[in-house]
Amino acid sequence: MNILSAQSLLSAFGVVGVGVVLFAETGLLIGFFLPGDSLLFTAGLLCTGSAGPDVRLSLGPLLIAAAVGALAAAQWGYLLGRKAGGALLARGRSPRLHEGAERAEELLERYGYAKAIVLARFVPVVRTVLNPLAGALGVPARTFTVWRMAGGLVWSVGLTLAGYGLGSSIPSIDTYLLPVIALIVIVSLIPLAAELYRSRKAKAASR
C-alpha cells in the first residue's frame, strides 16, 4: 500500500480510511504530507463506479466520514495548540511544516480569523498547522468552531461531490484518473504558491 496514493488508500480502507486520513492530515502535524485533496476527489469518483470495479464506495457514508474526519481533526488541532502552545510547532523538524506555519500566521494577520480559517482549509500543509496555531494564538473558541465548520464542510463535501459529479458525467473516467488527480494536486497548490509570491514581493518592496 502506498500511503501517498489516494487510490491505494481507498482500496485498502474504503470509507473509514477517508475519515482516518483526513483526521491525520488535518489534526496531526505528522500527517501534513497525506493526500487530502486528491483523496476526497478520488473517493467521489469511486462512488460512481466509473473508475473501475475494484473499489466502489457509497456516497452518503463517504460524505459523513469526510465531514467528521475534517471537522474533528480541526478541533483536535486547535485544542492541542491551546494546551501545548507554540512549542508544538517548534518541535517539528520539517522545513515544509515551518513554512506552512509562517503562511498560516500571515493569513491570520492579513485576513483576520474568519477568512483565514476558511481559506487555510484549501491550502495543503497550511490547513494542518493553522489549527494548532489558532489555539496557540488564542483565537476565540467560538469563532474558530464556527468558521472551521464552514471551511471544513465546503472543502470536504465540495471536493467529494466534484469528483462524484465528474465521474457521473464522463464515461470511462478511469482512463483519465491519474491526469485528473495530478491536476487536483496542482490546483490545490496554487493558493500556497500565490501566498509565497505575494510574501516575497512584499519583502522585496520593503527593502
N, C-alpha and C positions, 0 to 999 in steps of 0.2 A: 504494500500500500504506500502510495506517495501522498504525504500529508500536505504537500503544496499543490496537489491536483484536486480540483473541485469534484471532478467525475469519480476519481478514485475514492475520495472520502464518502461520497454519496452511495457508491456501490457497496462500500464496507458497512456503513452505519445507517443509511437511509435518513428518514425524517428526524430521528433522535439525534443523529450526528450533526444536523444543521444547528439545532439549539445549542449543543455542546461546543461546537466550533465557534459559533458567534459569541458565546459566553467567554471562551478562552481568548478570542481575538480582541474583544472589546473590554473585557473585565479584568484580564490578567496581563500584566506587562510582558510576560514571556511569550504571549501569543500574538504579538503585533504583526508577525510575518504571515499569518494564516490568510487564506484567500476568501475573505468575507464577501466582497462584491461578486466575484465570479461564482462563488458557491451558491448564493441566492439566485443569481440569474440562471445558472445551470439547473438548479433544483426546479425552478419554474418550467424550464424546457422539458425536463423529465416527467413532469406531471401530465404532459400532453400525449406521451407515448410515441412521439415522432422522433425521439432521439435514440431509438433503439429499444429492443425488447428486454435487455438485461436488467434495467432498472426502471421501475415505474412507481412514482410517488403520488400520493393523494394531495390535492391542492389544499383542502381545508386543514388537515393536521399540519401540513407544511407551513401554512401561514401562521398558525398558532405557535408552532415551535420556533419559527423565525422571530416573531414578535417577542415571545417570552425570553428567548435567549438574548436578544439585543437589549431589551429593557432591563432585565435582571442584571446583565453584565455592567451596564452603565451605572446602575445604583450601587452595585458592589464596588466598582472602581472608585466612585465618589466617597463611599464610607471608608475605604482603605485610605484615601487621601486625607479625610478628616482625622483619622486615627494616627497615621504614620507621618503625615505632613510631607514636606519636600524631600525628606530622607529616602522615601520610597523610590523616587525618580533618580536621586543622586547615586544610588547603589547600582543602577543599570549601567552596563558597560558598552552597550551598542551605540555607535555613533548615530544610527538612524533613529534610535529611541530619543536621544538627547536633541536631535534636530527636530523631531516631532514635538517635543516638549516646548522648544522655542517657538515653533509655529503656533502651537496651541495657546501659549501665553500672548503672542501677538494678536491672535484672533480675539481673545478676551479683552485685550486693551483697545483694539481698534473698533470692534463691532458691539461691545457690550455683552452681557451674559446671555441674553435670549438668542440673538442672532448667531453668536459664536458657537453655542451649544448645538444649534441645529446644523450650521454649516460644517462643523467638525465631523459630524456623522458621515459625511460623504468624502472625507479625505483619509486615505489609508495612513496608519500609524498615528496621525493626529487624533482620530477618534478613540484610539487606545489610551493615549496619555492625557487627553483633556479631562476625562472623568476624575482620576485621582488629583489632577492639578486643580480642578474646580473645588474639590474638597479641601485641598491644602490651602488654597487662597481664600477660603471662607465664603464661597458663593452660597447664598441662602438656600437651604434645602428645598423649600417650596418652589423657588424659581428654577432650580436645577431639575427638579422632578417634572414640572410642567413641560419644560422645553426639551428635556431628554426624551419624554414620551412622544412629543410631536415629531422630533427629528428621527427617533428610533422607529416609529411606525411608518413614516414616509419612506425611510431608507429600506427597511426590511420587507415591508409589504409591497412597496413600489417596485423594487428590483425583481422580486419574485413574480409579480404579475406581468412585468415587462417580458421576462423570459417565457412565461406561460402564453402571453399574447403572441409573441414571435413564433413559438413552437406551434401554436394553433393555426397561424395564418400562412406558414411556409411549409409545404410538403418536404419530407426527407431532410429536415433541418440538421440531422446528424452529419450530413455531408459537409456542412459549414460550421460545425460545432467549435472546432479549435480556433478558426479565424474569428468567430463571434466572441468567444471567451477572451481572446487576445485583445480584441477591440474594447471590451468592457474594462479590462485591466488598464489599458492605455487611457481611456476616458476617465477612469477613477483617479488617475494620477494627475490629470490636468489641473484641478484646483490647487494641489500641492505645488506643482510647477509654477503656477501663476503667482502664488504667495511668495515663493522663493524669488521669482523675478522682481516682484514689487519691492520685496525687502532689500534685495541687492541694489536696485535702482535708487531706493530712498537713502541707503547708506552712501552710495556714490555721490548723490546730490548734496549730502550734508558735509562732504569733505571739502 
